[in-house]
Amino acid sequence: MITKEEIIFKLNPNIKELRGWNAFDVDGNSVSFDMTPVNAEYAAQQYSINRKKEYDQLNQFEMQFDDKKNSTTTWVDKINEIKGRHPK
């Protein structure tokens, strides 16, 4: 998961240091930046964060093995259910 701080550095290459939400360039000068695109990028990745939390709770290899052995689609069904709850 990418943090808001990492997004700030990514979107503002002139920023070399953050102290709280105060940004500074390489010479120590204060640098202003807009949080709107930072918040937008952070929000855009939220679906991925939510999906990963649920994926991590599954025993996916065992589900896939059991599906192959039993000719079922339990794993695919569960993945589609998670994606449905957290669409891109």
Backbone as XML, in Angstrom:
<?xml version="1.0"?>
<chain id="A" units="angstrom">
  <residue number="1" name="MET">
    <atom name="N" x="0.840" y="-1.175" z="0.000"/>
    <atom name="CA" x="0.000" y="0.000" z="0.000"/>
    <atom name="C" x="0.883" y="1.236" z="0.000"/>
  </residue>
  <residue number="2" name="ILE">
    <atom name="N" x="0.566" y="2.154" z="-0.839"/>
    <atom name="CA" x="1.310" y="3.408" z="-0.925"/>
    <atom name="C" x="0.699" y="4.418" z="0.056"/>
  </residue>
  <residue number="3" name="THR">
    <atom name="N" x="1.544" y="5.140" z="0.756"/>
    <atom name="CA" x="1.067" y="6.114" z="1.738"/>
    <atom name="C" x="0.871" y="7.476" z="1.083"/>
  </residue>
  <residue number="4" name="LYS">
    <atom name="N" x="0.167" y="8.357" z="1.792"/>
    <atom name="CA" x="-0.002" y="9.719" z="1.285"/>
    <atom name="C" x="1.355" y="10.414" z="1.176"/>
  </residue>
  <residue number="5" name="GLU">
    <atom name="N" x="2.235" y="10.144" z="2.099"/>
    <atom name="CA" x="3.571" y="10.748" z="2.042"/>
    <atom name="C" x="4.309" y="10.326" z="0.770"/>
  </residue>
  <residue number="6" name="GLU">
    <atom name="N" x="4.232" y="9.042" z="0.441"/>
    <atom name="CA" x="4.882" y="8.548" z="-0.777"/>
    <atom name="C" x="4.270" y="9.191" z="-2.017"/>
  </residue>
  <residue number="7" name="ILE">
    <atom name="N" x="2.970" y="9.382" z="-2.013"/>
    <atom name="CA" x="2.298" y="10.029" z="-3.143"/>
    <atom name="C" x="2.763" y="11.478" z="-3.272"/>
  </residue>
  <residue number="8" name="ILE">
    <atom name="N" x="2.903" y="12.167" z="-2.140"/>
    <atom name="CA" x="3.390" y="13.556" z="-2.178"/>
    <atom name="C" x="4.752" y="13.621" z="-2.854"/>
  </residue>
  <residue number="9" name="PHE">
    <atom name="N" x="5.664" y="12.749" z="-2.460"/>
    <atom name="CA" x="7.002" y="12.739" z="-3.072"/>
    <atom name="C" x="6.927" y="12.391" z="-4.559"/>
  </residue>
  <residue number="10" name="LYS">
    <atom name="N" x="6.062" y="11.452" z="-4.898"/>
    <atom name="CA" x="5.914" y="11.034" z="-6.302"/>
    <atom name="C" x="5.393" y="12.173" z="-7.177"/>
  </residue>
  <residue number="11" name="LEU">
    <atom name="N" x="4.387" y="12.904" z="-6.668"/>
    <atom name="CA" x="3.772" y="13.970" z="-7.459"/>
    <atom name="C" x="4.549" y="15.291" z="-7.413"/>
  </residue>
  <residue number="12" name="ASN">
    <atom name="N" x="5.447" y="15.429" z="-6.457"/>
    <atom name="CA" x="6.187" y="16.681" z="-6.260"/>
    <atom name="C" x="7.678" y="16.382" z="-6.118"/>
  </residue>
  <residue number="13" name="PRO">
    <atom name="N" x="8.375" y="16.164" z="-7.211"/>
    <atom name="CA" x="9.787" y="15.766" z="-7.131"/>
    <atom name="C" x="10.693" y="16.824" z="-6.492"/>
  </residue>
  <residue number="14" name="ASN">
    <atom name="N" x="10.228" y="18.065" z="-6.398"/>
    <atom name="CA" x="11.043" y="19.108" z="-5.777"/>
    <atom name="C" x="11.023" y="19.008" z="-4.250"/>
  </residue>
  <residue number="15" name="ILE">
    <atom name="N" x="10.104" y="18.235" z="-3.693"/>
    <atom name="CA" x="10.037" y="18.054" z="-2.244"/>
    <atom name="C" x="11.015" y="16.957" z="-1.837"/>
  </residue>
  <residue number="16" name="LYS">
    <atom name="N" x="11.882" y="17.304" z="-0.882"/>
    <atom name="CA" x="12.891" y="16.351" z="-0.415"/>
    <atom name="C" x="12.658" y="15.891" z="1.013"/>
  </residue>
  <residue number="17" name="GLU">
    <atom name="N" x="11.815" y="16.628" z="1.768"/>
    <atom name="CA" x="11.575" y="16.271" z="3.157"/>
    <atom name="C" x="10.186" y="16.726" z="3.587"/>
  </residue>
  <residue number="18" name="LEU">
    <atom name="N" x="9.563" y="15.915" z="4.412"/>
    <atom name="CA" x="8.288" y="16.277" z="5.029"/>
    <atom name="C" x="8.474" y="16.282" z="6.544"/>
  </residue>
  <residue number="19" name="ARG">
    <atom name="N" x="7.943" y="17.313" z="7.174"/>
    <atom name="CA" x="7.857" y="17.365" z="8.643"/>
    <atom name="C" x="6.393" y="17.602" z="8.943"/>
  </residue>
  <residue number="20" name="GLY">
    <atom name="N" x="5.719" y="16.537" z="9.317"/>
    <atom name="CA" x="4.260" y="16.604" z="9.393"/>
    <atom name="C" x="3.750" y="16.765" z="7.967"/>
  </residue>
  <residue number="21" name="TRP">
    <atom name="N" x="2.925" y="17.784" z="7.748"/>
    <atom name="CA" x="2.457" y="18.075" z="6.385"/>
    <atom name="C" x="3.164" y="19.299" z="5.813"/>
  </residue>
  <residue number="22" name="ASN">
    <atom name="N" x="4.286" y="19.693" z="6.410"/>
    <atom name="CA" x="5.090" y="20.796" z="5.894"/>
    <atom name="C" x="6.208" y="20.219" z="5.033"/>
  </residue>
  <residue number="23" name="ALA">
    <atom name="N" x="6.325" y="20.737" z="3.827"/>
    <atom name="CA" x="7.272" y="20.205" z="2.865"/>
    <atom name="C" x="8.441" y="21.161" z="2.674"/>
  </residue>
  <residue number="24" name="PHE">
    <atom name="N" x="9.620" y="20.564" z="2.386"/>
    <atom name="CA" x="10.834" y="21.346" z="2.204"/>
    <atom name="C" x="11.633" y="20.802" z="1.029"/>
  </residue>
  <residue number="25" name="ASP">
    <atom name="N" x="12.306" y="21.719" z="0.315"/>
    <atom name="CA" x="13.153" y="21.312" z="-0.800"/>
    <atom name="C" x="14.538" y="20.936" z="-0.279"/>
  </residue>
  <residue number="26" name="VAL">
    <atom name="N" x="15.443" y="20.632" z="-1.180"/>
    <atom name="CA" x="16.788" y="20.180" z="-0.822"/>
    <atom name="C" x="17.564" y="21.242" z="-0.034"/>
  </residue>
  <residue number="27" name="ASP">
    <atom name="N" x="17.245" y="22.515" z="-0.230"/>
    <atom name="CA" x="17.922" y="23.596" z="0.484"/>
    <atom name="C" x="17.242" y="23.938" z="1.813"/>
  </residue>
  <residue number="28" name="GLY">
    <atom name="N" x="16.182" y="23.240" z="2.161"/>
    <atom name="CA" x="15.476" y="23.500" z="3.410"/>
    <atom name="C" x="14.403" y="24.569" z="3.312"/>
  </residue>
  <residue number="29" name="ASN">
    <atom name="N" x="14.147" y="25.048" z="2.097"/>
    <atom name="CA" x="13.101" y="26.057" z="1.888"/>
    <atom name="C" x="11.728" y="25.401" z="1.919"/>
  </residue>
  <residue number="30" name="SER">
    <atom name="N" x="10.773" y="26.113" z="2.487"/>
    <atom name="CA" x="9.407" y="25.622" z="2.538"/>
    <atom name="C" x="8.824" y="25.541" z="1.123"/>
  </residue>
  <residue number="31" name="VAL">
    <atom name="N" x="8.125" y="24.454" z="0.850"/>
    <atom name="CA" x="7.521" y="24.219" z="-0.464"/>
    <atom name="C" x="6.035" y="23.964" z="-0.247"/>
  </residue>
  <residue number="32" name="SER">
    <atom name="N" x="5.201" y="24.647" z="-1.012"/>
    <atom name="CA" x="3.766" y="24.388" z="-0.910"/>
    <atom name="C" x="3.363" y="23.353" z="-1.956"/>
  </residue>
  <residue number="33" name="PHE">
    <atom name="N" x="2.300" y="22.630" z="-1.651"/>
    <atom name="CA" x="1.777" y="21.632" z="-2.588"/>
    <atom name="C" x="0.291" y="21.483" z="-2.345"/>
  </residue>
  <residue number="34" name="ASP">
    <atom name="N" x="-0.398" y="20.948" z="-3.333"/>
    <atom name="CA" x="-1.850" y="20.782" z="-3.287"/>
    <atom name="C" x="-2.173" y="19.340" z="-2.875"/>
  </residue>
  <residue number="35" name="MET">
    <atom name="N" x="-2.960" y="19.185" z="-1.825"/>
    <atom name="CA" x="-3.334" y="17.851" z="-1.347"/>
    <atom name="C" x="-4.437" y="17.206" z="-2.190"/>
  </residue>
  <residue number="36" name="THR">
    <atom name="N" x="-5.113" y="17.980" z="-3.040"/>
    <atom name="CA" x="-6.223" y="17.435" z="-3.824"/>
    <atom name="C" x="-5.791" y="16.239" z="-4.677"/>
  </residue>
  <residue number="37" name="PRO">
    <atom name="N" x="-4.728" y="16.355" z="-5.487"/>
    <atom name="CA" x="-4.332" y="15.177" z="-6.269"/>
    <atom name="C" x="-3.783" y="14.043" z="-5.405"/>
  </residue>
  <residue number="38" name="VAL">
    <atom name="N" x="-3.191" y="14.388" z="-4.285"/>
    <atom name="CA" x="-2.679" y="13.367" z="-3.366"/>
    <atom name="C" x="-3.856" y="12.546" z="-2.819"/>
  </residue>
  <residue number="39" name="ASN">
    <atom name="N" x="-4.874" y="13.242" z="-2.341"/>
    <atom name="CA" x="-6.058" y="12.552" z="-1.814"/>
    <atom name="C" x="-6.771" y="11.742" z="-2.885"/>
  </residue>
  <residue number="40" name="ALA">
    <atom name="N" x="-6.808" y="12.273" z="-4.104"/>
    <atom name="CA" x="-7.469" y="11.559" z="-5.206"/>
    <atom name="C" x="-6.737" y="10.266" z="-5.533"/>
  </residue>
  <residue number="41" name="GLU">
    <atom name="N" x="-5.410" y="10.306" z="-5.587"/>
    <atom name="CA" x="-4.649" y="9.091" z="-5.894"/>
    <atom name="C" x="-4.769" y="8.080" z="-4.760"/>
  </residue>
  <residue number="42" name="TYR">
    <atom name="N" x="-4.745" y="8.567" z="-3.543"/>
    <atom name="CA" x="-4.879" y="7.677" z="-2.389"/>
    <atom name="C" x="-6.250" y="6.990" z="-2.406"/>
  </residue>
  <residue number="43" name="ALA">
    <atom name="N" x="-7.290" y="7.751" z="-2.662"/>
    <atom name="CA" x="-8.642" y="7.189" z="-2.721"/>
    <atom name="C" x="-8.789" y="6.189" z="-3.865"/>
  </residue>
  <residue number="44" name="ALA">
    <atom name="N" x="-8.101" y="6.455" z="-4.964"/>
    <atom name="CA" x="-8.199" y="5.575" z="-6.127"/>
    <atom name="C" x="-7.625" y="4.192" z="-5.849"/>
  </residue>
  <residue number="45" name="GLN">
    <atom name="N" x="-6.735" y="4.080" z="-4.890"/>
    <atom name="CA" x="-6.151" y="2.778" z="-4.577"/>
    <atom name="C" x="-6.907" y="2.052" z="-3.456"/>
  </residue>
  <residue number="46" name="GLN">
    <atom name="N" x="-7.923" y="2.667" z="-2.897"/>
    <atom name="CA" x="-8.627" y="2.078" z="-1.762"/>
    <atom name="C" x="-9.255" y="0.729" z="-2.107"/>
  </residue>
  <residue number="47" name="TYR">
    <atom name="N" x="-9.783" y="0.573" z="-3.341"/>
    <atom name="CA" x="-10.373" y="-0.709" z="-3.715"/>
    <atom name="C" x="-9.347" y="-1.826" z="-3.593"/>
  </residue>
  <residue number="48" name="SER">
    <atom name="N" x="-8.113" y="-1.523" z="-3.979"/>
    <atom name="CA" x="-7.045" y="-2.514" z="-3.938"/>
    <atom name="C" x="-6.708" y="-2.912" z="-2.503"/>
  </residue>
  <residue number="49" name="ILE">
    <atom name="N" x="-6.689" y="-1.930" z="-1.626"/>
    <atom name="CA" x="-6.408" y="-2.178" z="-0.215"/>
    <atom name="C" x="-7.498" y="-3.076" z="0.374"/>
  </residue>
  <residue number="50" name="ASN">
    <atom name="N" x="-8.742" y="-2.757" z="0.075"/>
    <atom name="CA" x="-9.860" y="-3.544" z="0.589"/>
    <atom name="C" x="-9.839" y="-4.970" z="0.055"/>
  </residue>
  <residue number="51" name="ARG">
    <atom name="N" x="-9.547" y="-5.115" z="-1.232"/>
    <atom name="CA" x="-9.479" y="-6.458" z="-1.816"/>
    <atom name="C" x="-8.385" y="-7.279" z="-1.150"/>
  </residue>
  <residue number="52" name="LYS">
    <atom name="N" x="-7.202" y="-6.680" z="-0.998"/>
    <atom name="CA" x="-6.073" y="-7.414" z="-0.429"/>
    <atom name="C" x="-6.379" y="-7.924" z="0.966"/>
  </residue>
  <residue number="53" name="LYS">
    <atom name="N" x="-7.051" y="-7.125" z="1.772"/>
    <atom name="CA" x="-7.418" y="-7.563" z="3.122"/>
    <atom name="C" x="-8.243" y="-8.842" z="3.065"/>
  </residue>
  <residue number="54" name="GLU">
    <atom name="N" x="-9.183" y="-8.893" z="2.134"/>
    <atom name="CA" x="-10.028" y="-10.079" z="2.029"/>
    <atom name="C" x="-9.300" y="-11.242" z="1.373"/>
  </residue>
  <residue number="55" name="TYR">
    <atom name="N" x="-8.491" y="-10.957" z="0.351"/>
    <atom name="CA" x="-7.719" y="-12.033" z="-0.292"/>
    <atom name="C" x="-6.804" y="-12.716" z="0.713"/>
  </residue>
  <residue number="56" name="ASP">
    <atom name="N" x="-6.187" y="-11.923" z="1.590"/>
    <atom name="CA" x="-5.238" y="-12.474" z="2.555"/>
    <atom name="C" x="-5.907" y="-13.428" z="3.540"/>
  </residue>
  <residue number="57" name="GLN">
    <atom name="N" x="-7.220" y="-13.318" z="3.711"/>
    <atom name="CA" x="-7.940" y="-14.193" z="4.630"/>
    <atom name="C" x="-8.276" y="-15.552" z="4.001"/>
  </residue>
  <residue number="58" name="LEU">
    <atom name="N" x="-8.119" y="-15.644" z="2.697"/>
    <atom name="CA" x="-8.436" y="-16.897" z="2.004"/>
    <atom name="C" x="-7.216" y="-17.815" z="1.966"/>
  </residue>
  <residue number="59" name="ASN">
    <atom name="N" x="-7.481" y="-19.100" z="1.995"/>
    <atom name="CA" x="-6.427" y="-20.086" z="1.752"/>
    <atom name="C" x="-6.541" y="-20.454" z="0.268"/>
  </residue>
  <residue number="60" name="GLN">
    <atom name="N" x="-6.019" y="-19.574" z="-0.587"/>
    <atom name="CA" x="-6.291" y="-19.667" z="-2.019"/>
    <atom name="C" x="-5.724" y="-20.924" z="-2.672"/>
  </residue>
  <residue number="61" name="PHE">
    <atom name="N" x="-4.534" y="-21.344" z="-2.287"/>
    <atom name="CA" x="-3.956" y="-22.540" z="-2.912"/>
    <atom name="C" x="-4.789" y="-23.782" z="-2.594"/>
  </residue>
  <residue number="62" name="GLU">
    <atom name="N" x="-5.241" y="-23.873" z="-1.364"/>
    <atom name="CA" x="-6.076" y="-25.010" z="-0.998"/>
    <atom name="C" x="-7.417" y="-24.947" z="-1.722"/>
  </residue>
  <residue number="63" name="MET">
    <atom name="N" x="-7.986" y="-23.747" z="-1.834"/>
    <atom name="CA" x="-9.244" y="-23.597" z="-2.554"/>
    <atom name="C" x="-9.089" y="-24.021" z="-4.013"/>
  </residue>
  <residue number="64" name="GLN">
    <atom name="N" x="-7.992" y="-23.604" z="-4.644"/>
    <atom name="CA" x="-7.751" y="-23.966" z="-6.034"/>
    <atom name="C" x="-7.565" y="-25.475" z="-6.178"/>
  </residue>
  <residue number="65" name="PHE">
    <atom name="N" x="-6.819" y="-26.074" z="-5.254"/>
    <atom name="CA" x="-6.609" y="-27.522" z="-5.293"/>
    <atom name="C" x="-7.939" y="-28.266" z="-5.157"/>
  </residue>
  <residue number="66" name="ASP">
    <atom name="N" x="-8.734" y="-27.839" z="-4.158"/>
    <atom name="CA" x="-10.030" y="-28.497" z="-3.944"/>
    <atom name="C" x="-10.955" y="-28.325" z="-5.141"/>
  </residue>
  <residue number="67" name="ASP">
    <atom name="N" x="-10.932" y="-27.154" z="-5.758"/>
    <atom name="CA" x="-11.760" y="-26.930" z="-6.947"/>
    <atom name="C" x="-11.353" y="-27.863" z="-8.080"/>
  </residue>
  <residue number="68" name="LYS">
    <atom name="N" x="-10.054" y="-28.009" z="-8.278"/>
    <atom name="CA" x="-9.588" y="-28.890" z="-9.353"/>
    <atom name="C" x="-9.964" y="-30.340" z="-9.050"/>
  </residue>
  <residue number="69" name="LYS">
    <atom name="N" x="-9.779" y="-30.746" z="-7.818"/>
    <atom name="CA" x="-10.078" y="-32.118" z="-7.398"/>
    <atom name="C" x="-11.575" y="-32.417" z="-7.478"/>
  </residue>
  <residue number="70" name="ASN">
    <atom name="N" x="-12.401" y="-31.447" z="-7.084"/>
    <atom name="CA" x="-13.843" y="-31.678" z="-6.985"/>
    <atom name="C" x="-14.641" y="-31.099" z="-8.155"/>
  </residue>
  <residue number="71" name="SER">
    <atom name="N" x="-13.954" y="-30.550" z="-9.131"/>
    <atom name="CA" x="-14.615" y="-29.911" z="-10.277"/>
    <atom name="C" x="-15.616" y="-28.850" z="-9.826"/>
  </residue>
  <residue number="72" name="THR">
    <atom name="N" x="-15.177" y="-28.011" z="-8.869"/>
    <atom name="CA" x="-16.016" y="-26.925" z="-8.363"/>
    <atom name="C" x="-15.378" y="-25.579" z="-8.733"/>
  </residue>
  <residue number="73" name="THR">
    <atom name="N" x="-16.075" y="-24.512" z="-8.403"/>
    <atom name="CA" x="-15.586" y="-23.166" z="-8.717"/>
    <atom name="C" x="-15.610" y="-22.268" z="-7.469"/>
  </residue>
  <residue number="74" name="THR">
    <atom name="N" x="-15.386" y="-22.863" z="-6.322"/>
    <atom name="CA" x="-15.455" y="-22.124" z="-5.058"/>
    <atom name="C" x="-14.490" y="-20.946" z="-5.032"/>
  </residue>
  <residue number="75" name="TRP">
    <atom name="N" x="-13.259" y="-21.174" z="-5.454"/>
    <atom name="CA" x="-12.241" y="-20.119" z="-5.424"/>
    <atom name="C" x="-12.626" y="-18.972" z="-6.358"/>
  </residue>
  <residue number="76" name="VAL">
    <atom name="N" x="-12.974" y="-19.278" z="-7.591"/>
    <atom name="CA" x="-13.364" y="-18.253" z="-8.561"/>
    <atom name="C" x="-14.581" y="-17.489" z="-8.066"/>
  </residue>
  <residue number="77" name="ASP">
    <atom name="N" x="-15.533" y="-18.204" z="-7.511"/>
    <atom name="CA" x="-16.741" y="-17.560" z="-6.988"/>
    <atom name="C" x="-16.391" y="-16.578" z="-5.871"/>
  </residue>
  <residue number="78" name="LYS">
    <atom name="N" x="-15.510" y="-16.982" z="-4.964"/>
    <atom name="CA" x="-15.132" y="-16.125" z="-3.842"/>
    <atom name="C" x="-14.367" y="-14.897" z="-4.337"/>
  </residue>
  <residue number="79" name="ILE">
    <atom name="N" x="-13.445" y="-15.061" z="-5.289"/>
    <atom name="CA" x="-12.689" y="-13.937" z="-5.841"/>
    <atom name="C" x="-13.645" y="-12.961" z="-6.528"/>
  </residue>
  <residue number="80" name="ASN">
    <atom name="N" x="-14.578" y="-13.465" z="-7.308"/>
    <atom name="CA" x="-15.558" y="-12.599" z="-7.973"/>
    <atom name="C" x="-16.442" y="-11.865" z="-6.969"/>
  </residue>
  <residue number="81" name="GLU">
    <atom name="N" x="-16.774" y="-12.531" z="-5.871"/>
    <atom name="CA" x="-17.568" y="-11.900" z="-4.818"/>
    <atom name="C" x="-16.799" y="-10.729" z="-4.186"/>
  </residue>
  <residue number="82" name="ILE">
    <atom name="N" x="-15.525" y="-10.932" z="-3.912"/>
    <atom name="CA" x="-14.685" y="-9.871" z="-3.340"/>
    <atom name="C" x="-14.545" y="-8.717" z="-4.326"/>
  </residue>
  <residue number="83" name="LYS">
    <atom name="N" x="-14.295" y="-9.028" z="-5.586"/>
    <atom name="CA" x="-14.190" y="-7.975" z="-6.598"/>
    <atom name="C" x="-15.501" y="-7.213" z="-6.746"/>
  </residue>
  <residue number="84" name="GLY">
    <atom name="N" x="-16.610" y="-7.896" z="-6.587"/>
    <atom name="CA" x="-17.915" y="-7.239" z="-6.666"/>
    <atom name="C" x="-18.144" y="-6.251" z="-5.521"/>
  </residue>
  <residue number="85" name="ARG">
    <atom name="N" x="-17.634" y="-6.626" z="-4.341"/>
    <atom name="CA" x="-17.769" y="-5.726" z="-3.184"/>
    <atom name="C" x="-16.844" y="-4.528" z="-3.264"/>
  </residue>
  <residue number="86" name="HIS">
    <atom name="N" x="-15.728" y="-4.697" z="-3.979"/>
    <atom name="CA" x="-14.709" y="-3.632" z="-4.058"/>
    <atom name="C" x="-14.310" y="-3.394" z="-5.527"/>
  </residue>
  <residue number="87" name="PRO">
    <atom name="N" x="-15.193" y="-2.826" z="-6.330"/>
    <atom name="CA" x="-14.884" y="-2.611" z="-7.761"/>
    <atom name="C" x="-13.829" y="-1.526" z="-7.960"/>
  </residue>
  <residue number="88" name="LYS">
    <atom name="N" x="-13.188" y="-1.612" z="-9.106"/>
    <atom name="CA" x="-12.181" y="-0.585" z="-9.464"/>
    <atom name="C" x="-12.859" y="0.730" z="-9.686"/>
  </residue>
</chain>
